[in-house]
Structures are given as structure tokens and as C-alpha cells.
Amino acid sequence: MKNQLAPLAAALSLSAAVPALAGDNLYTLSNDAAQNEVYVYRAKDDGTLVEAGRYATGGAGTGAGLGNQGALSFNGSHRYLFAVNPGSNDVSVFRVNGRRLEWVDRAQAQGMRPVSVAVDHNLVYVVNSGDDSIFGFRFDPAMGKLMPMADSHMKLSGDGTGPAQISFGNDGAALVVTEKASNRITTFTLGEDGMPVSRHTLDSAGRTPFGFAFGKHDRFFVSEAQGGAANAATVSSYQLEEDGMAMLIDGAVAAGQTAACWLATTPNGRMAYTADTPADAISSFAIDKRGHVSLLQSKAGAASRPTDLAVSSDGRLLYSLNGGDHTISSYRIARRGGLAQGSSLDSIPPHATGLIVE
């Protein structure tokens, strides 16, 4: 299948621009039930955002919220972009060519409704919300092709777990999955062949563990929506051990908001931000050298029902995908973690999921 590129769209609703890293590319997934597409945006030198293209995945979304983080992922070199197709139970691969994408492959996943994808070297794993499982592929970077690993299909901690995200840790030797409904964090130790050899389950420090991101030294930080209870949202930090098990470092640190769901960390590992949809808020947290978390501002930035976050590669900008007014907003990150709102771009797909920056 050939990739599809829509005409270049004009910049919309731009104001109060802040300086951006020249060449920042942003990607989100339409999750459209008829034709899933990757939308590409670029940040101009003055910080304004413009649409740079739309590329069909060849698969289908669901046309509804997925309750997920990580619908898109790069490989380590950022040469390839991977996208989930939860409506057609498969994964698409694009070759990155500057600001353009070239559709390369689409492979069926074993399991139902992949909602998050993780990549490490020649391994690609998805977590499936439809049957509470993980499934893996081998990836050939020379050809850009995915090869399903039949024996990699493994259940999470049970049924009805509500998985939100999957990610690699330990240099590709382990996987981490958050389970919203079961209030658990499940990890998998991988063998040298990339196959899961053992599963470990830990009760989450806070209810409804959702999005997470790794910082330094195999520490990861999890947002906890706490079932949507008013002003009860929290963030916890964990250490991923060499054996693939997760150990609590600091847990359930109050966010001062209602339902912190998505979380992003800065490249230096010193800051974390959470997106709280009901409160229209982005909160900021400091991370110390031991992985402990402390709240800086319970509303460091204001957004219209934010549904995902991403930090620029230089750590200067935070981007927010906003479901309330279908925009992407940018914020300058201050030295102490504060946010100064910059430009915004509208006409984002109504069911967009996932936000990553290159």
C-alpha cells in the first residue's frame, strides 16, 4: 500500500509564539474508524505550528477514546515510526524521510485491539486492551518489515485489566505495562531471543495507573487517575530491577487534581508533567537523584481537556494534545519547571491519540 499525503495545510489559530527548537516534528494518530492516519506537524523557528502532512496507516482506528498512552513510537534511530491500528488489530510501519513519511509495512497482531506500542532495537511489542495481552514482532530495519513472533502472545495479570501503556526498560530486557482497571503494574522479563520468559505483577501505589515514562537509571514514573475521585490524582515512581521486577520508590504523591492520566518526563530526568483532562490542567513535578517525586505546581499550565503530552528533544518545550478544543499547544519549560504558554494549532482529529516529538 502506498502512503497518502494530504496537501500542506496553513497554520491556524497561532498566538503568543515562543521560540522552538528548529525542526521539531510532532506526530499524532487520528484513530479514525474508516481510515487511520498519522498527522505530522512541524514547529517553525518562531515557535508556531503548521500541519505538514497526513499519512494513511492502511488500518483502522476505533473512532473513540482508547484510554491509552503510546499509540505511536519511534525506533532508536528515529528512522522508523510505528503506529497501532486498534480497529483492525495490526501495526503499521513508516520510514521517516525528513518531515515526510513513507508507508512500508502493516502486520497483524495476535490478540485484540492493540492500543500502545513499544520499540527497542529489533523488537516491537504491543499491548492489547481487547484480550488483556502482549504480543511481539521482530523488526528488520533493512527492509522495514515486521515478523510476528507467535509464542510471544502472553496474558497480563488477568481479564478486564484495562491496559493503558507498554514500554521497554532494562535496555530491552524487560517490558512494563500499566493496568488501569486491575490497579496493577505488570512486567515481563525477556530472554535473549526477545521472548517473554516470566511475568511479575505489583499492586500500584495509587489507583488507576495510566501513562508513564522512564527517567534515569531504569526508574519510571506513573500517573494515577485514582478512579476519577475529585482532587485525588497522584504520581508514583518505581525502580525496574535487573530481574524485570518493579519496586516502589515513592508513591502516591498528590497531584492536586482530579484525574492525572498522561505523563511525560524531560530528557534530563529532572521533571515530570501530568495531563488532567477533567481539570483542564497540566501539573509539574520535580524528580530528585534518588527518583523521589515532589509536586511543584498543581496547575503549571492550562489546556482544554489535555489527552497526551510530549517533551521536545532538547527539553525546552512541552506539547499538549487537547481533546476539548482539538488543538495542540506548546509551552516553554522554565528552569524550575514552570510553563509559559506559547502557540496553538487547531483542526486536530477529533479522536486523536498519541503525541510524540522528533
Secondary structure as UniProt FT lines:
FT   TURN            22..23
FT   STRAND          25..29
FT   STRAND          37..43
FT   TURN            45..46
FT   STRAND          49..56
FT   STRAND          72..74
FT   TURN            76..77
FT   STRAND          80..85
FT   TURN            86..89
FT   STRAND          90..97
FT   TURN            98..99
FT   STRAND          100..108
FT   STRAND          114..120
FT   TURN            121..122
FT   STRAND          123..128
FT   TURN            129..132
FT   STRAND          133..140
FT   TURN            141..144
FT   STRAND          145..155
FT   STRAND          163..169
FT   HELIX           170..172
FT   STRAND          174..179
FT   TURN            180..183
FT   STRAND          184..190
FT   TURN            192..193
FT   STRAND          196..203
FT   STRAND          209..214
FT   TURN            217..218
FT   STRAND          219..224
FT   HELIX           226..228
FT   TURN            230..231
FT   STRAND          234..240
FT   TURN            242..243
FT   STRAND          246..254
FT   STRAND          260..265
FT   TURN            267..268
FT   STRAND          271..276
FT   TURN            277..280
FT   STRAND          281..287
FT   TURN            289..290
FT   STRAND          293..302
FT   STRAND          306..311
FT   TURN            313..314
FT   STRAND          317..322
FT   TURN            323..326
FT   STRAND          327..333
FT   TURN            335..336
FT   STRAND          339..345
FT   TURN            350..351
FT   STRAND          353..357
//
